């Protein structure tokens, strides 16, 4: 399985994502610049956190128009796995690959600390190795992590089991305590907490490692199934 870690001007978590794939999986991984126009070689695209384009205008609003995002949309349509973390989540909502938007934290302060998440949906390629309802410790680092959507969208997210994680103690005011969601198909996930910063006990938690191993398992299961046909 081959991973791409996108790099935008201002990204600062791309190295964390790259190292997490190396450490948790030992699978091939490349940095891919925002001007790239071909992601066909990759099975999973990681859209990392940071401050792409300095978060000018609105978080993710400029990156959404980068050439590589057309390829991310194409990969998502093909059923490949796409994970947006923090600013990456913001970019995916701006690009229309996930519903809703991210607003300023209710406190109007930047929040940077560990937080406890509850796994709401483990019937997803990114979470299958977690137990349903499992509580995991994952760090956050954001000023605009307050997830918002209208009531109609929220009802649809609940009905279609697209809420992947909820905060146990909501740190930013997100509607319905939402920390991460998926698209209807389940192959695109966005979350504000940073699982790539929780793959080594030296960092305080290994609870993020199962996200990466879940992706690898889903990919292997899919390819083993395809080879049997």
Helices and strands as residue ranges (DSSP letters): E 2-7, H 14-24, E 28-33, E 44-47, G 52-55, G 63-65, H 67-77, E 81-85, H 87-94, E 101-103, E 111-119, E 135-142, E 146-148, H 151-159, E 163-167, G 175-177, E 178-182, E 188-191, G 195-197, G 201-203, H 209-228
